[in-house]
């Protein structure tokens, strides 16, 4: 996996959505490039800080939007 490919997968890696094979390739890319690892660590810290400010887990906006849409369509 190239550095650019790894960057494209930062969100998936953070959310633990990579397959075992993808995760191994992602980790190998980070191990091979200290600057890339630092970028990912900064990315993680930013998201961790955002989640802490928001009070924890991200709200599930999909359900909220679906309920609002159903309400509006029903009126």
C-alpha positions, -999 to +999 in steps of 0.1 A: +000+000+000+014+034-009+014+064+014-015+080-006-035+048-004-030+047+033-041+083+037-073+075+018-079+048+044-073+069+076-110+071+084-116+034+078-086+025+099-098+048+127-133+033+126-118-002+125-135-009+092-105-024+073-103-061+066-075-080+082-055-079+050-061-042+045-052-035+081-019-054+077-010-034+046-020-002+063+001-009+093+030-019+071+028+014+053+028+033+086+058+012+098+077+020+066+071+058+068+075+076+101+061+108+086+030+089+075+026+074+109+029+109+124+001+121+101-021+093+111-014+099+148-023+136+143-055+125+125-064+102+154-057+128+180-079+153+161-108+129+159-104+118+195-105+154+206-136+161+185-153+131+201-144+142+235-158+177+229-190+161+215-194+140+246-185+106+233-199+087+204-211+104+172-249+108+171-266+085+146-279+113+124-292+088+098-321+077+121-329+113+130-330+123+094-352+093+085-376+101+113-379+138+102-384+128+066-411+103+076-428+130+097-427+156+069-439+132+043-468+122+065-481+157+070 
